[in-house]
């Protein structure tokens, strides 16, 4: 395992934490935690093989969170001295004192073992921030140039987002964690306008990943193979017929299904949301707490887990931002809702025992929120291949890649499109289709799932930018799934729906 960078461990982490926590203790806090973090982010954007923009950001600071008289208090600072840390702790206590008058829900946290001093580093080989920006831009430019050399491509956009997140956490109970993780999101998008003025595009399906620079060198994804196929795929898409609206069987590839999981399962099973605490901004959930253990979420082949330990997952970490050791847990079992994503407050409030490690803050200036784990649909042991799933469909559509989507505030009525759609006729792919969207309610869709593929079809997708909270925060999260077969799903023609 890699070591945490010495320029982070060399900061006065313990001295600042000791000063803040001691001051919070002296002022009567029932709970206090200290979090110092550095988040470095770099983004490169190219158009037609030329670098258009480069952003390199570095956010360093610390925060103190307390519970005083059953009320949250929070404050943050950037001056890395013990005196400043103690002063920020005093500010957090003062916030709690002022807020106490309007607090109607005394804050109690679920118990958690004390872990002492522990460290954790994510699974990667080459730190992307050790690679010169010029080298990264040159690779994206070379890939773009190869695409542009094909007459079937007019323009190419390329981007690479990279993040290194380092966190130090300590609390009054005695847990002290020091952690480091990296993540990457590369993407290329080819565009073409045909002779009739019809425009379309084709984007790579490579997901963002909790990996290092080796990801762009072929570890975890075959970039050369995917890029070589894009011009032909784009040309076929431009020439494809528009879909006829109606009911179809769907075979959905993980590169599309991950987003449906995110929106219709991931958000719906955040317990704070299901209890109404996000109603003012992010919405609520149809999967309310009274449905726990009762709701037939999907068919019997539907098994969904939350997992903050999955290798290369974007939400993977050793301990969360409340000092909770992360784990894998059930959300849907045999089609039934059996669990929620929890932080320590939600777990204690609803008498659910322990948190499952879902607290996260995206910067040192923000208070941790209950955030999404890597929520994933599990494959079937010895299950079918994608080809075998397609072979079982007489009239259907095979869906690949994510694109636009829409879902209501209760995570119930939705519509999704994609990158590539293939007609299925008598068990075989029969060319691409255009203008396709699938529409359903969450429970109708997941109850129509007849089969899931085997482990060989499983892919871990995801996104860097899941939004939640006021002030808004973004969180990285992965969603793994196999290819899956759904029966009788409503298909819309997006051109017709748009009145064109």
Secondary structure, 3 states (H helix, E strand, C coil): CCCCCHHHHCCCHHHHHHHHHHHHHHCCCCEEEEEEEEEEEEEEEEECCEEEEEEEEEEEEEEEEEEECCEEEEEEECCCCHHHHHHHHHHHHHHHHHHHHHCCCCCCCCCCCCCCEEEEECCCCCCHHHCCHHHHHHHHHHHHHHHHCCCCCCEEEEEEEEEEEEEEEEECCCCEEEEEEEEEEEEEEEEEECCCCCEEEEECCCCCECCCHHHHHCCCCCHHHHHHHHHHHHHHHHHCEECCCEEEEEEECHHHHHHHHHHHHHCCCEHHHHCCCCCCCCCCCCCCHHHCCCCECCCCCCCEEEECCCCCCCCCCCECCCCCECCEEEEEECCEECCCECCHHHHHHCCCCCCCCCEECCCCCCCCEECCCEEEECCCCCCCCHHHHHHCCCEEEEEECCCCEEECCCCCEEEECCCEEEEEECCEEEEEEECEEEEEEHHHHHHCEEEECCHHHCEEEEEEEEEECCCCEEEEEEEEECCEEEEEEEEEEHHHHCCC
